[in-house]
Amino acid sequence: MKKSTIAIQTRYPLPDAYGAVGMPVYHTAAYEFATAKEMADAFCGRSAAPSYSRVTNPTVTHFEDRVKALTGAADVFAFCSGMAAITNALLAVVEHGQNIVTSRHLFGNTVGLINRTLARLGVEGRFIDLLDLDAVRQAVDDHTACIFLEIITNPQMEVADLGALAEIAHGHGIPLIADTTIIPFTQFSAKDLGVDIEVVSSTKYISGGATSLGGLLMEYGTFPQVAQRIRAELLYNLGSYMAPHAAYMQTLGLETLDARYRVQAQNALNLAQRLAEVPQIVQTNYVGLKTNPFYTLAQKQFGPTAGAMLTIDLSDKQACFHFIDHLKLVRRVTNLFDNKTLAIHPYSTIFGPFSRSQKLAMDVLDTTIRLSVGLEDVDDIYEDIVQALP
Ligand SMILES: *Cc1c(COP(=O)(O)O)cnc(C)c1O
């Protein structure tokens, strides 16, 4: 079956007392047992019966099962946010005194997680240019826990060669962990590209229009100790599992993901092509444009679509603020892949807490506007953007 069919038709385990079409929402913190032995078996992992919703919940399990059916992952875990998924992935592999080799182009809070939170626990972040494979080979040593990357960086829109990075990681017996939020996992197989652990902010495309926060972690069977550690240790001790109501909404989101994504990716490509011709726009950056330096690699790795995020560069920061202030249809919002088109000036917002020199080192420029392209008619989006330009 095709992915769009699997996303909709993966059934929950019957019987249900009322034969509900959709998976019921089990809004319960805890579960009752008939005997002391059943209780002991559930708590000690000898049965699959749920014991407490910090660790497992039937509605969340069904969401995880649909993602498993779509990705072919050996294990899937749903968390309360994308950051929780990333935190669990890194804490499952790293020990005190080890290092994480990653890109100098990373989502702002992931930078903070590595160079502040994990640094305090004795973990070193090595933020390098992942396009320079020699630099990666030099950075990885006997104390490296993993290589971590984002498949299309934001807002720099850079694409690394996943196969080459997987080869380096596997040569050292360590996993390649990829944050694939920017292109839905229905479009390509991270596993086939050599990714061992995939993390996704399901707040974005999957939630179905910014309905809820969520995160996913897929383990592809190459590092099963990671799934084991999450199941037996981190779910219990970190308390970052997804809530049942979020799983309900995100399961619905999964059902329409393919249909929504097709329109959004098509809108993004159409918009990028048209914005590239507008004189006030210094540069339009979208990896789906044939003129983009990452076009060929992105097509090879992720297939014919290139996501619904693009950036435009204007002459200076004042022009960017003028643009943001004059938008009438496009929303001034930080999120990605809402049904609505969103705009933000990353330099002064998401990356606001970083110093000027830190932003320079991350190639976050004060001339860049990030656009997340929605489901509106693309002509309306285009007209609003053009009328807001200074
Ligand atoms: C949004 C985002 C995250 C964080 O996800 P939350 O669900 O907001 O915690 C991580 N990585 C990328 C690439 C993102 O876009």
The ligand as an ORCA input file, in Angstrom:
! r2SCAN-3c Opt
* xyz 0 1
  C      10.449     23.132     15.779
  C      11.693     22.343     15.629
  C      12.234     21.624     16.710
  C      11.616     21.677     18.096
  O      10.353     21.114     18.115
  P       9.244     21.495     19.227
  O       8.128     20.578     18.891
  O       8.932     22.942     19.066
  O       9.866     21.206     20.558
  C      13.369     20.888     16.505
  N      13.966     20.829     15.302
  C      13.474     21.503     14.227
  C      14.164     21.381     12.924
  C      12.329     22.269     14.359
  O      11.852     22.947     13.303
*
